[in-house]
Amino acid sequence: GAGVSQSPSNKVTEKGKDVELRCDPISGHTALYWYRQSLGQGLEFLIYFQGNSAPDKSGLPSDRFSAERTGGSVSTLTIQRTQQEDSAVYLCASGVNNEQFFGPGTRLTVL
Amino acid sequence: TQLLEQSPQFLSIQEGENLTVYCNSSSVFSSLQWYRQEPGEGPVLLVTVVTGGEVKKLKRLTFQFGDARKDSSLHITAAQPGDTGLYLCAGASSGDKLTFGTGTRLAVRP
């Protein structure tokens, strides 16, 4: 069956540019999460959507980061005015009953 | 802020050896999960433990949740090269939000 998909798989951008990362969750999953992972380390929580509730944005590192989830399905993570320290793998997961299923991630490189 | 510390951070062993990875916190979790991540992929859920003292076995992998639900361990018997990867523990407290551990990178040499 279809899992979580993310696009693009790789993104190289110049410092100061805006980027949009997309996540297509598993159909029927009400929860959607964004994480950031640097150099194969642990996952840093960014934002969490659950159904129609207001998203938990407590992990967003700055106001340059934002995310939306349209129609309770597809989500977009936007990073404005990218900085070199934003370089990382951005992982999306969808879930139900506390179990999370991850996409392959988007590797972002800011030059 | 809840923190989950994993140890060791890196582990390189020979095929056939046994190993244990630890996941420790000062916080209590309602459940704890273990994931394995391979290069270029997202983490994959291995197991969820929910009861203090619970032990779950998955082939050569044994997972234990501490009695106080603050810590967990993963034991691998007779490791194989296919076990190579990044192992992550993750604790659930309120709602569906998980706190991930710092990760243990395992390399099993043939």
Backbone of each chain as ProteinMPNN parsed JSONL, in Angstrom:
{"seq_chain_A": "GAGVSQSPSNKVTEKGKDVELRCDPISGHTALYWYRQSLGQGLEFLIYFQGNSAPDKSGLPSDRFSAERTGGSVSTLTIQRTQQEDSAVYLCASGVNNEQFFGPGTRLTVL", "coords_chain_A": {"N_chain_A": [[0.826, -1.201, 0.0], [0.256, 2.392, -0.29], [2.646, 4.483, 1.136], [3.884, 7.144, 3.255], [4.689, 9.948, 1.373], [7.206, 12.219, 0.219], [8.199, 15.327, -1.175], [10.421, 17.744, -2.704], [12.897, 15.068, -3.088], [15.464, 15.845, -2.754], [16.795, 19.095, -2.195], [18.462, 21.879, -3.219], [19.41, 25.066, -2.358], [19.891, 28.631, -2.44], [21.255, 30.737, 0.082], [18.93, 32.793, 1.734], [16.823, 32.435, -0.002], [13.39, 31.279, -0.395], [11.86, 28.152, 0.501], [9.742, 25.347, -0.229], [8.467, 22.448, 1.162], [6.968, 19.316, 0.6], [4.463, 17.086, 1.859], [2.809, 14.044, 1.578], [0.508, 12.371, 3.295], [-0.371, 9.108, 4.718], [-3.443, 7.862, 3.625], [-6.3, 8.591, 5.527], [-5.015, 8.84, 7.939], [-5.049, 10.818, 10.8], [-3.231, 12.353, 12.151], [-0.36, 14.385, 11.64], [3.073, 15.004, 11.312], [6.013, 17.06, 11.43], [9.51, 16.822, 11.329], [12.958, 17.594, 12.001], [16.152, 16.511, 11.04], [19.52, 16.332, 11.71], [22.585, 15.453, 10.281], [22.26, 12.576, 10.61], [21.404, 12.315, 13.204], [19.346, 12.378, 16.2], [15.772, 13.036, 16.076], [14.348, 16.222, 15.663], [11.549, 17.743, 16.831], [9.175, 19.622, 15.002], [6.495, 20.555, 14.156], [3.021, 19.747, 14.646], [0.056, 18.347, 13.46], [-3.301, 17.623, 14.182], [-6.149, 16.283, 13.175], [-8.803, 18.555, 12.999], [-7.917, 20.298, 14.848], [-6.132, 23.104, 16.318], [-2.806, 23.514, 15.165], [0.135, 22.193, 16.805], [2.692, 24.175, 17.28], [5.002, 24.312, 18.66], [7.627, 23.475, 18.28], [8.809, 24.836, 16.193], [11.65, 26.507, 15.004], [12.037, 29.216, 14.443], [10.404, 32.285, 13.322], [10.651, 32.123, 10.654], [9.901, 29.719, 9.78], [7.074, 27.858, 8.771], [4.005, 26.032, 8.531], [1.399, 24.322, 6.813], [-1.657, 22.495, 6.565], [-3.665, 21.263, 4.241], [-7.081, 20.634, 3.817], [-7.01, 18.546, 5.602], [-5.175, 16.719, 4.725], [-2.685, 16.733, 2.604], [0.428, 18.296, 3.422], [2.4, 21.261, 3.715], [5.601, 22.434, 4.35], [7.113, 25.442, 4.92], [10.005, 27.338, 4.513], [11.271, 30.414, 5.025], [13.548, 32.824, 3.694], [16.023, 31.293, 3.778], [18.688, 29.928, 5.776], [22.104, 28.874, 6.261], [22.254, 27.16, 8.435], [19.85, 25.912, 8.321], [20.125, 23.703, 6.811], [19.492, 20.312, 6.503], [17.873, 17.104, 6.991], [14.503, 16.915, 6.349], [11.829, 15.446, 7.802], [8.684, 13.917, 7.403], [5.841, 12.595, 9.029], [2.972, 10.511, 9.273], [0.199, 9.491, 11.284], [-1.56, 7.319, 13.603], [-3.153, 6.487, 16.63], [-0.84, 6.879, 18.247], [1.19, 5.699, 16.774], [3.663, 6.264, 14.386], [4.321, 6.809, 10.98], [6.833, 7.135, 8.75], [7.923, 9.285, 6.096], [10.381, 9.309, 3.381], [11.888, 11.555, 3.616], [13.152, 14.917, 2.964], [16.082, 16.132, 1.737], [17.618, 19.015, 2.538], [19.754, 21.457, 1.352], [21.454, 24.337, 2.021], [23.172, 26.762, 0.418]], "CA_chain_A": [[0.0, 0.0, 0.0], [1.007, 3.633, -0.371], [3.129, 5.031, 2.402], [4.05, 8.594, 3.269], [5.637, 10.399, 0.351], [7.682, 13.577, 0.387], [8.863, 15.883, -2.35], [11.339, 16.892, -3.458], [13.75, 14.227, -2.251], [16.613, 16.692, -2.492], [16.613, 20.485, -2.57], [19.613, 22.739, -2.988], [18.977, 26.438, -2.532], [20.856, 29.64, -1.999], [20.911, 31.465, 1.306], [18.017, 33.902, 1.53], [15.677, 32.019, -0.8], [12.339, 30.536, 0.289], [11.656, 26.791, 0.005], [8.536, 24.65, 0.193], [8.608, 21.0, 1.197], [5.622, 18.758, 0.574], [4.261, 15.775, 2.472], [1.534, 13.365, 1.321], [0.402, 11.344, 4.342], [-1.173, 7.921, 4.447], [-4.859, 8.191, 3.623], [-7.03, 8.219, 6.733], [-4.286, 9.207, 9.157], [-5.468, 12.15, 11.228], [-2.093, 13.085, 12.702], [0.758, 14.617, 10.729], [4.185, 15.594, 12.041], [7.234, 17.428, 10.744], [10.714, 16.762, 12.144], [14.213, 17.925, 11.342], [17.224, 15.615, 11.473], [20.816, 16.805, 11.244], [23.731, 14.532, 10.267], [21.947, 11.253, 11.119], [21.19, 12.338, 14.643], [17.956, 12.226, 16.603], [14.788, 13.877, 15.415], [13.911, 17.446, 16.333], [10.147, 18.011, 16.528], [8.884, 20.957, 14.483], [5.089, 20.922, 14.218], [2.127, 18.587, 14.709], [-1.34, 18.571, 13.133], [-4.203, 16.541, 14.584], [-7.507, 16.555, 12.742], [-9.161, 19.956, 12.794], [-7.425, 21.096, 15.976], [-5.043, 24.032, 16.024], [-1.543, 22.778, 15.182], [1.129, 22.417, 17.851], [3.836, 24.769, 16.587], [5.982, 24.609, 19.696], [8.977, 23.092, 17.874], [9.336, 25.651, 15.095], [12.806, 27.213, 15.568], [11.941, 30.669, 14.259], [9.221, 32.675, 12.549], [10.867, 31.86, 9.225], [9.319, 28.401, 9.52], [5.63, 27.748, 8.9], [3.465, 24.837, 7.867], [-0.042, 24.226, 6.734], [-2.196, 21.213, 6.132], [-4.893, 21.596, 3.526], [-8.092, 19.589, 3.716], [-6.692, 17.426, 6.474], [-4.35, 15.717, 4.037], [-1.345, 17.177, 2.209], [1.008, 19.372, 4.223], [3.558, 21.959, 3.163], [6.478, 23.136, 5.294], [7.761, 26.551, 4.222], [11.105, 28.021, 5.202], [11.547, 31.684, 4.352], [14.891, 33.427, 3.878], [16.801, 30.175, 4.315], [20.032, 30.12, 6.305], [22.907, 27.661, 6.14], [21.949, 26.253, 9.541], [18.615, 25.183, 8.027], [20.484, 22.484, 6.079], [19.146, 19.123, 7.287], [16.824, 16.281, 6.386], [13.2, 17.214, 6.923], [11.023, 14.231, 7.766], [7.263, 14.008, 7.685], [5.23, 11.337, 9.447], [1.548, 10.532, 9.586], [0.013, 8.485, 12.304], [-2.811, 7.058, 14.289], [-2.924, 5.727, 17.869], [0.545, 7.055, 18.71], [2.174, 5.084, 15.887], [4.006, 7.191, 13.324], [4.873, 6.212, 9.772], [7.639, 8.209, 8.202], [8.326, 9.373, 4.707], [11.829, 9.168, 3.181], [12.543, 12.813, 3.932], [13.702, 15.837, 1.965], [17.394, 16.644, 2.158], [17.751, 20.421, 2.167], [21.096, 22.033, 1.451], [21.455, 25.782, 1.795], [24.547, 27.151, 0.086]], "C_chain_A": [[0.856, 1.244, 0.0], [1.393, 4.097, 1.012], [3.147, 6.539, 2.335], [5.054, 8.97, 2.181], [5.981, 11.861, 0.594], [8.349, 14.038, -0.906], [9.301, 17.317, -2.079], [12.161, 16.012, -2.529], [15.015, 14.991, -1.869], [16.321, 18.113, -2.958], [17.879, 21.254, -2.213], [19.165, 24.165, -3.281], [20.063, 27.386, -2.059], [20.339, 30.331, -0.746], [20.013, 32.653, 0.962], [16.786, 33.563, 0.709], [14.645, 31.312, 0.081], [12.235, 29.14, -0.316], [10.348, 26.238, 0.553], [8.766, 23.151, 0.086], [7.21, 20.403, 1.354], [5.589, 17.375, 1.206], [2.866, 15.267, 2.121], [1.387, 12.231, 2.326], [-0.367, 10.115, 3.866], [-2.652, 8.288, 4.585], [-5.531, 7.706, 4.907], [-6.305, 8.54, 8.023], [-4.617, 10.639, 9.545], [-4.303, 12.997, 11.736], [-0.996, 13.218, 11.659], [1.826, 15.427, 11.459], [5.295, 15.995, 11.08], [8.385, 17.4, 11.756], [11.902, 17.225, 11.3], [15.295, 17.02, 11.921], [18.532, 16.088, 10.858], [21.834, 15.683, 11.358], [23.421, 13.189, 10.933], [21.771, 11.189, 12.615], [19.718, 12.105, 14.954], [17.064, 13.228, 15.914], [14.389, 15.065, 16.286], [12.483, 17.748, 15.9], [9.958, 19.438, 16.044], [7.432, 21.337, 14.715], [4.229, 19.68, 14.088], [0.706, 19.043, 14.409], [-2.152, 17.37, 13.583], [-5.61, 16.947, 14.2], [-7.726, 18.024, 12.455], [-8.673, 20.863, 13.923], [-6.335, 22.056, 15.528], [-3.718, 23.287, 16.11], [-0.669, 23.149, 16.375], [2.402, 22.891, 17.162], [5.034, 24.956, 17.517], [7.424, 24.29, 19.3], [9.574, 23.94, 16.769], [10.45, 26.548, 15.63], [12.762, 28.725, 15.409], [10.712, 30.993, 13.437], [9.453, 32.559, 11.043], [10.234, 30.539, 8.796], [7.804, 28.458, 9.699], [5.18, 26.49, 8.179], [1.963, 24.939, 7.834], [-0.43, 22.84, 6.263], [-3.563, 21.478, 5.529], [-5.831, 20.395, 3.468], [-7.805, 18.37, 4.57], [-5.821, 16.371, 5.833], [-2.94, 16.247, 3.793], [-0.877, 18.328, 3.099], [2.212, 19.97, 3.507], [4.298, 22.66, 4.289], [7.225, 24.201, 4.497], [8.845, 27.144, 5.104], [11.428, 29.266, 4.394], [12.969, 32.14, 4.662], [15.848, 32.396, 4.488], [18.202, 30.594, 4.73], [20.792, 28.795, 6.2], [22.595, 26.67, 7.257], [20.613, 25.527, 9.36], [18.899, 23.883, 7.278], [20.276, 21.27, 6.977], [18.244, 18.244, 6.43], [15.525, 16.59, 7.117], [12.283, 16.01, 6.7], [9.58, 14.541, 8.127], [6.774, 12.627, 8.113], [3.739, 11.537, 9.593], [1.271, 9.389, 10.543], [-1.401, 8.379, 12.82], [-2.458, 6.23, 15.522], [-1.461, 5.73, 18.303], [1.586, 6.354, 17.848], [2.396, 6.014, 14.694], [4.689, 6.442, 12.194], [5.548, 7.327, 8.991], [7.792, 8.128, 6.683], [9.835, 9.292, 4.603], [12.599, 10.449, 3.465], [12.925, 13.632, 2.716], [15.026, 16.352, 2.514], [17.54, 18.063, 1.627], [19.182, 20.874, 2.389], [21.017, 23.5, 1.093], [22.898, 26.224, 1.598], [24.853, 28.572, 0.543]], "O_chain_A": [[2.057, 1.17, 0.261], [0.581, 4.105, 1.937], [2.51, 7.144, 1.473], [6.131, 8.381, 2.084], [5.169, 12.635, 1.101], [8.972, 13.255, -1.625], [8.648, 18.033, -1.32], [12.125, 16.192, -1.312], [15.564, 14.796, -0.785], [15.679, 18.316, -3.989], [18.308, 21.277, -1.06], [18.601, 24.434, -4.342], [21.012, 26.997, -1.378], [19.133, 30.484, -0.554], [20.29, 33.414, 0.035], [15.809, 34.313, 0.715], [14.971, 30.811, 1.158], [12.491, 28.958, -1.507], [9.903, 26.604, 1.641], [9.205, 22.649, -0.95], [6.384, 20.898, 2.121], [6.54, 16.6, 1.108], [1.869, 15.958, 2.333], [2.083, 11.222, 2.214], [-0.93, 10.09, 2.772], [-3.052, 8.945, 5.546], [-5.353, 6.561, 5.32], [-6.911, 8.517, 9.094], [-4.488, 11.56, 8.738], [-4.386, 14.225, 11.746], [-0.732, 12.291, 10.893], [1.522, 16.409, 12.136], [5.496, 15.357, 10.047], [8.255, 17.883, 12.881], [11.853, 17.243, 10.07], [15.35, 16.79, 13.129], [18.643, 16.228, 9.64], [21.94, 15.036, 12.399], [24.22, 12.702, 11.733], [21.963, 10.139, 13.228], [18.944, 11.692, 14.091], [17.536, 14.153, 15.253], [14.128, 14.925, 17.481], [12.235, 17.984, 14.717], [10.525, 20.368, 16.618], [7.152, 22.326, 15.392], [4.645, 18.682, 13.499], [0.206, 19.993, 15.011], [-1.738, 16.227, 13.388], [-6.2, 17.837, 14.812], [-6.936, 18.66, 11.757], [-8.982, 22.055, 13.947], [-5.695, 21.853, 14.496], [-3.518, 22.502, 17.038], [-0.727, 24.269, 16.884], [3.106, 22.1, 16.534], [5.972, 25.682, 17.187], [8.354, 24.793, 19.931], [10.748, 23.772, 16.438], [10.24, 27.275, 16.601], [13.4, 29.441, 16.181], [10.051, 30.096, 12.915], [8.562, 32.86, 10.248], [10.055, 30.277, 7.607], [7.309, 29.038, 10.666], [5.889, 25.956, 7.326], [1.336, 25.552, 8.698], [0.357, 22.12, 5.65], [-4.499, 21.869, 6.225], [-5.425, 19.287, 3.116], [-8.304, 17.28, 4.289], [-5.73, 15.25, 6.333], [-2.098, 16.209, 4.69], [-1.654, 19.205, 3.477], [2.94, 19.281, 2.792], [3.701, 23.388, 5.083], [7.891, 23.889, 3.51], [8.63, 27.414, 6.286], [11.811, 29.183, 3.227], [13.51, 31.879, 5.737], [16.403, 32.603, 5.567], [18.815, 31.478, 4.132], [20.188, 27.73, 6.066], [22.666, 25.46, 7.042], [20.276, 24.637, 10.141], [18.005, 23.051, 7.126], [20.819, 21.206, 8.08], [17.9, 18.591, 5.3], [15.458, 16.534, 8.345], [12.005, 15.617, 5.567], [9.3, 15.323, 9.036], [7.249, 11.61, 7.608], [3.287, 12.611, 9.993], [2.033, 8.424, 10.601], [-2.283, 9.19, 12.535], [-1.573, 5.376, 15.471], [-0.918, 4.692, 18.683], [2.773, 6.413, 18.17], [1.444, 6.489, 14.074], [5.521, 5.563, 12.418], [4.924, 8.322, 8.621], [7.789, 7.051, 6.088], [10.516, 9.213, 5.626], [13.827, 10.431, 3.545], [13.011, 13.125, 1.598], [15.088, 16.928, 3.6], [17.581, 18.283, 0.416], [19.748, 20.7, 3.468], [20.573, 23.867, 0.005], [23.735, 26.08, 2.488], [25.966, 29.059, 0.343]]}, "seq_chain_B": "TQLLEQSPQFLSIQEGENLTVYCNSSSVFSSLQWYRQEPGEGPVLLVTVVTGGEVKKLKRLTFQFGDARKDSSLHITAAQPGDTGLYLCAGASSGDKLTFGTGTRLAVRP", "coords_chain_B": {"N_chain_B": [[11.429, 20.528, 29.735], [11.29, 17.46, 28.054], [13.711, 14.921, 27.927], [15.369, 12.356, 26.174], [17.914, 10.261, 26.602], [20.208, 8.366, 24.821], [22.351, 5.523, 24.951], [25.007, 3.333, 23.949], [26.312, 6.105, 21.972], [27.514, 5.498, 19.587], [28.213, 2.342, 18.087], [30.192, -0.331, 17.196], [30.382, -3.53, 16.095], [31.25, -7.046, 15.816], [29.853, -9.413, 13.574], [27.55, -11.701, 14.985], [27.969, -11.083, 17.626], [26.543, -9.968, 20.782], [24.49, -7.204, 21.865], [23.51, -4.269, 23.742], [21.34, -1.527, 23.843], [20.634, 1.527, 25.418], [18.031, 3.602, 26.732], [17.255, 6.445, 28.333], [15.514, 8.492, 30.71], [14.389, 11.23, 32.757], [11.786, 11.627, 32.896], [8.405, 10.402, 32.993], [6.817, 8.179, 30.799], [3.913, 7.386, 28.889], [3.972, 5.45, 26.998], [6.499, 3.744, 25.069], [8.516, 3.766, 22.208], [10.493, 2.027, 19.758], [12.528, 2.693, 16.992], [14.041, 1.953, 13.812], [16.385, 3.283, 11.587], [17.503, 3.502, 8.293], [20.108, 4.538, 6.015], [19.122, 7.327, 4.057], [16.451, 6.881, 4.316], [13.251, 7.091, 6.059], [12.634, 6.728, 9.636], [11.642, 3.478, 10.839], [9.062, 1.908, 12.543], [9.683, -0.366, 15.157], [8.75, -1.525, 17.574], [6.28, -1.098, 20.168], [6.082, -0.379, 23.572], [4.101, -0.49, 26.481], [3.499, -0.981, 29.151], [4.832, -0.771, 32.421], [7.788, -2.561, 33.063], [7.335, -4.301, 31.032], [8.221, -6.741, 28.583], [9.162, -7.298, 25.294], [9.579, -9.402, 22.499], [11.143, -9.586, 19.35], [11.96, -11.556, 17.063], [15.379, -11.698, 17.014], [15.589, -9.53, 18.612], [15.124, -7.961, 21.727], [13.039, -6.094, 23.711], [12.693, -3.924, 26.466], [10.708, -2.266, 28.859], [11.162, 0.005, 31.425], [10.368, -0.456, 34.927], [9.39, 1.869, 36.136], [8.627, 3.282, 33.98], [10.372, 5.092, 32.788], [12.581, 4.476, 31.386], [14.211, 2.408, 28.915], [15.333, -0.547, 27.203], [17.11, -2.062, 24.499], [17.954, -5.118, 23.311], [20.067, -6.962, 21.276], [20.562, -10.096, 19.971], [23.146, -12.126, 18.722], [24.092, -10.436, 16.503], [23.614, -9.278, 13.144], [24.826, -8.223, 9.889], [22.681, -6.978, 8.61], [21.381, -5.706, 10.665], [22.489, -3.286, 10.959], [22.273, 0.212, 11.391], [20.534, 3.261, 12.39], [19.319, 3.495, 15.575], [16.478, 4.521, 17.253], [14.869, 5.655, 20.153], [11.627, 6.553, 21.364], [9.457, 8.476, 23.288], [6.117, 8.646, 24.478], [3.938, 11.025, 25.842], [1.746, 13.225, 26.565], [-1.139, 13.301, 24.555], [-0.612, 12.686, 21.055], [1.997, 13.215, 20.638], [5.447, 12.628, 20.206], [8.566, 12.267, 21.92], [11.762, 12.129, 20.775], [14.692, 10.093, 21.151], [18.291, 10.548, 21.392], [19.598, 8.876, 19.675], [21.274, 5.891, 18.51], [23.926, 4.764, 16.742], [24.499, 1.917, 14.985], [26.863, -0.379, 13.786], [27.417, -3.352, 12.168], [29.864, -5.586, 11.582], [30.75, -7.816, 8.977]], "CA_chain_B": [[11.629, 19.827, 28.464], [11.593, 16.057, 28.229], [14.871, 14.485, 27.18], [15.646, 10.923, 26.155], [19.312, 10.048, 26.3], [20.539, 7.007, 24.425], [23.751, 5.126, 25.042], [26.013, 4.283, 23.514], [25.974, 6.921, 20.808], [28.001, 4.718, 18.449], [28.576, 0.979, 18.442], [30.661, -1.125, 16.061], [30.612, -4.871, 16.611], [31.423, -8.114, 14.848], [28.697, -10.289, 13.37], [27.444, -12.779, 15.955], [28.042, -10.566, 18.99], [25.331, -9.428, 21.385], [24.628, -5.807, 22.268], [22.354, -3.636, 24.385], [21.219, -0.082, 23.709], [19.845, 2.043, 26.52], [17.267, 4.828, 26.509], [16.975, 6.887, 29.697], [14.904, 9.804, 30.894], [13.898, 11.528, 34.103], [10.342, 11.798, 32.744], [7.59, 9.198, 32.843], [6.123, 8.119, 29.514], [2.789, 6.447, 28.837], [4.446, 4.346, 26.16], [7.798, 4.011, 24.476], [8.681, 3.073, 20.933], [11.816, 1.924, 19.156], [12.561, 2.782, 15.54], [15.329, 1.795, 13.142], [16.464, 4.111, 10.389], [18.614, 3.192, 7.393], [20.494, 5.749, 5.268], [18.246, 7.769, 2.977], [15.063, 6.503, 4.563], [12.712, 7.525, 7.334], [12.606, 5.687, 10.676], [10.594, 2.462, 10.76], [8.692, 1.452, 13.876], [9.974, -1.768, 15.48], [7.921, -2.028, 18.66], [5.742, -0.172, 21.165], [5.873, -0.963, 24.895], [3.186, 0.418, 27.175], [3.352, -1.321, 30.571], [6.087, -0.829, 33.163], [8.305, -3.91, 33.206], [6.995, -5.114, 29.862], [9.277, -7.249, 27.713], [8.671, -7.784, 24.007], [10.622, -9.987, 21.655], [10.926, -9.542, 17.914], [13.058, -12.399, 16.556], [16.582, -11.619, 17.835], [15.547, -8.269, 19.352], [14.331, -7.971, 22.947], [12.786, -4.732, 24.183], [12.167, -3.883, 27.827], [10.277, -0.978, 29.386], [11.474, 0.035, 32.838], [9.225, -0.536, 35.841], [8.887, 3.217, 36.383], [8.301, 3.831, 32.651], [11.256, 6.214, 32.469], [13.722, 4.017, 30.617], [13.982, 1.22, 28.095], [16.535, -1.111, 26.605], [16.987, -2.911, 23.308], [19.03, -6.103, 23.283], [20.131, -7.736, 20.034], [21.326, -11.326, 20.099], [23.785, -12.618, 17.484], [23.864, -9.371, 15.522], [23.9, -9.54, 11.742], [25.054, -6.961, 9.149], [21.388, -6.366, 8.315], [20.926, -4.926, 11.82], [23.146, -1.986, 10.882], [21.381, 1.354, 11.208], [20.372, 4.191, 13.508], [18.225, 3.077, 16.431], [15.898, 5.659, 17.956], [13.739, 5.433, 21.037], [10.715, 7.707, 21.374], [8.499, 8.369, 24.372], [4.843, 9.366, 24.342], [3.354, 11.474, 27.106], [0.387, 13.724, 26.325], [-1.597, 13.281, 23.17], [0.09, 11.829, 20.108], [3.315, 13.776, 20.364], [6.561, 11.804, 20.675], [9.89, 12.845, 22.142], [12.738, 11.17, 20.273], [15.993, 10.025, 21.774], [19.449, 11.096, 20.682], [19.996, 7.929, 18.637], [22.446, 5.022, 18.605], [24.314, 4.292, 15.421], [25.063, 0.567, 15.085], [27.489, -0.965, 12.602], [27.749, -4.756, 12.388], [30.856, -5.97, 10.571], [30.639, -9.243, 8.62]], "C_chain_B": [[11.995, 18.371, 28.73], [12.781, 15.689, 27.357], [14.983, 12.975, 27.275], [17.08, 10.748, 25.704], [19.555, 8.587, 25.945], [22.031, 6.754, 24.583], [23.901, 3.679, 24.603], [25.544, 5.093, 22.307], [26.363, 6.194, 19.53], [28.404, 3.332, 18.943], [28.973, 0.236, 17.177], [31.048, -2.498, 16.579], [30.777, -5.854, 15.462], [30.124, -8.914, 14.748], [28.71, -11.418, 14.395], [27.494, -12.324, 17.402], [26.663, -10.088, 19.459], [25.562, -7.968, 21.773], [23.347, -5.328, 22.943], [22.448, -2.127, 24.212], [20.259, 0.411, 24.779], [19.206, 3.387, 26.164], [16.775, 5.296, 27.873], [16.407, 8.295, 29.753], [14.539, 10.0, 32.361], [12.38, 11.692, 34.088], [9.654, 10.45, 32.594], [6.846, 9.277, 31.513], [4.99, 7.101, 29.582], [3.125, 5.246, 27.961], [5.792, 4.736, 25.564], [7.946, 3.162, 23.227], [10.155, 3.03, 20.557], [11.669, 1.908, 17.644], [13.967, 2.434, 15.054], [15.294, 2.587, 11.839], [17.701, 3.724, 9.586], [18.894, 4.435, 6.545], [19.527, 6.072, 4.14], [16.784, 7.421, 3.164], [14.577, 7.11, 5.87], [12.753, 6.398, 8.353], [11.418, 4.738, 10.483], [10.33, 1.936, 12.161], [8.987, -0.038, 14.057], [8.983, -2.308, 16.511], [7.405, -0.862, 19.492], [5.57, -0.932, 22.472], [5.079, 0.024, 25.727], [3.104, 0.18, 28.677], [4.723, -1.368, 31.238], [6.517, -2.268, 33.385], [8.046, -4.807, 32.003], [8.228, -5.506, 29.061], [8.631, -7.752, 26.431], [9.837, -8.306, 23.194], [10.19, -9.948, 20.204], [12.118, -10.259, 17.292], [14.263, -12.269, 17.485], [16.634, -10.335, 18.675], [14.635, -8.407, 20.563], [14.251, -6.556, 23.48], [12.218, -4.809, 25.593], [11.828, -2.459, 28.21], [10.52, -1.004, 30.883], [10.225, 0.046, 33.708], [8.575, 0.829, 36.059], [8.503, 3.94, 35.093], [9.09, 5.1, 32.342], [12.397, 5.787, 31.559], [13.371, 2.733, 29.871], [15.318, 0.707, 27.582], [16.155, -1.969, 25.406], [18.192, -3.832, 23.293], [18.949, -6.875, 21.97], [21.059, -8.926, 20.253], [21.878, -11.723, 18.727], [23.556, -11.638, 16.336], [24.325, -9.783, 14.124], [24.111, -8.209, 11.011], [23.758, -6.241, 8.805], [20.808, -5.573, 9.467], [21.535, -3.53, 11.823], [22.134, -0.873, 10.633], [21.401, 2.254, 12.424], [19.142, 3.765, 14.294], [17.776, 4.267, 17.278], [14.807, 5.186, 18.904], [12.89, 6.704, 21.029], [9.658, 7.477, 22.441], [7.258, 9.199, 24.112], [4.364, 9.772, 25.726], [1.934, 11.941, 26.842], [0.052, 13.693, 24.844], [-0.796, 12.328, 22.307], [1.496, 12.314, 19.826], [4.384, 12.886, 20.973], [7.795, 12.657, 20.912], [10.908, 11.798, 21.733], [14.044, 11.255, 21.041], [17.087, 10.525, 20.855], [20.013, 10.147, 19.639], [21.243, 7.127, 18.971], [22.742, 4.477, 17.22], [25.061, 2.979, 15.559], [25.639, 0.139, 13.75], [27.889, -2.395, 12.95], [28.645, -5.213, 11.247], [30.735, -7.457, 10.264], [31.905, -10.013, 8.99]], "O_chain_B": [[12.889, 18.079, 29.524], [12.857, 16.088, 26.195], [14.723, 12.387, 28.325], [17.423, 11.051, 24.561], [19.156, 7.684, 26.681], [22.857, 7.643, 24.379], [23.01, 2.869, 24.857], [24.512, 4.797, 21.705], [25.656, 6.253, 18.524], [28.873, 3.172, 20.07], [28.211, 0.172, 16.212], [31.946, -2.618, 17.413], [30.488, -5.547, 14.305], [29.396, -9.064, 15.729], [29.752, -12.022, 14.647], [27.113, -13.068, 18.306], [25.758, -9.843, 18.662], [26.701, -7.55, 21.984], [22.267, -5.886, 22.753], [23.506, -1.531, 24.412], [19.213, -0.191, 25.023], [19.76, 4.186, 25.41], [15.964, 4.618, 28.503], [16.765, 9.165, 28.96], [14.401, 9.032, 33.109], [11.759, 11.873, 35.135], [10.253, 9.481, 32.127], [6.31, 10.326, 31.154], [5.104, 6.078, 30.255], [2.608, 4.15, 28.175], [6.17, 5.908, 25.558], [7.554, 1.995, 23.195], [10.951, 3.871, 20.974], [10.816, 1.217, 17.088], [14.949, 2.595, 15.778], [14.311, 2.562, 11.098], [18.803, 3.63, 10.126], [18.019, 5.284, 6.376], [19.157, 5.195, 3.36], [15.969, 7.644, 2.268], [15.37, 7.581, 6.685], [12.892, 5.234, 7.981], [10.346, 5.138, 10.029], [11.258, 1.564, 12.879], [8.599, -0.865, 13.231], [8.443, -3.402, 16.351], [8.002, 0.214, 19.523], [4.978, -2.011, 22.487], [5.339, 1.227, 25.694], [2.674, 1.071, 29.41], [5.666, -1.936, 30.687], [5.729, -3.099, 33.835], [8.496, -5.953, 31.972], [9.153, -4.714, 28.884], [7.677, -8.529, 26.466], [10.929, -7.738, 23.197], [9.041, -10.234, 19.867], [13.154, -9.649, 17.028], [14.185, -12.688, 18.639], [17.62, -10.089, 19.37], [13.514, -8.904, 20.453], [15.271, -5.896, 23.676], [11.368, -5.651, 25.885], [12.59, -1.538, 27.913], [10.115, -1.957, 31.55], [9.162, 0.499, 33.284], [7.352, 0.931, 36.156], [8.096, 5.101, 35.134], [8.582, 6.042, 31.734], [13.108, 6.634, 31.017], [12.373, 2.073, 30.16], [16.305, 1.442, 27.536], [15.055, -2.513, 25.313], [19.331, -3.367, 23.266], [17.889, -7.38, 21.602], [22.205, -8.763, 20.671], [21.179, -11.666, 17.716], [22.917, -11.964, 15.336], [25.288, -10.531, 13.957], [23.624, -7.174, 11.467], [23.741, -5.013, 8.717], [19.839, -4.837, 9.279], [21.13, -2.681, 12.616], [21.255, -0.995, 9.78], [22.171, 2.048, 13.362], [18.046, 3.683, 13.74], [18.585, 4.927, 17.93], [13.928, 4.415, 18.518], [13.382, 7.791, 20.723], [9.037, 6.416, 22.495], [7.335, 10.313, 23.593], [4.379, 8.974, 26.663], [1.005, 11.136, 26.89], [0.882, 14.024, 23.997], [-0.352, 11.281, 22.776], [2.124, 11.865, 18.867], [4.255, 12.44, 22.113], [8.042, 13.635, 20.206], [10.92, 10.696, 22.281], [14.45, 12.316, 21.514], [16.846, 10.878, 19.7], [20.82, 10.556, 18.805], [22.155, 7.623, 19.632], [21.908, 3.811, 16.607], [26.127, 2.924, 16.172], [24.993, 0.273, 12.71], [28.617, -2.622, 13.916], [28.232, -5.225, 10.088], [30.628, -8.272, 11.18], [31.984, -11.22, 8.761]]}, "name": "protein", "num_of_chains": 2, "seq": "GAGVSQSPSNKVTEKGKDVELRCDPISGHTALYWYRQSLGQGLEFLIYFQGNSAPDKSGLPSDRFSAERTGGSVSTLTIQRTQQEDSAVYLCASGVNNEQFFGPGTRLTVLTQLLEQSPQFLSIQEGENLTVYCNSSSVFSSLQWYRQEPGEGPVLLVTVVTGGEVKKLKRLTFQFGDARKDSSLHITAAQPGDTGLYLCAGASSGDKLTFGTGTRLAVRP"}
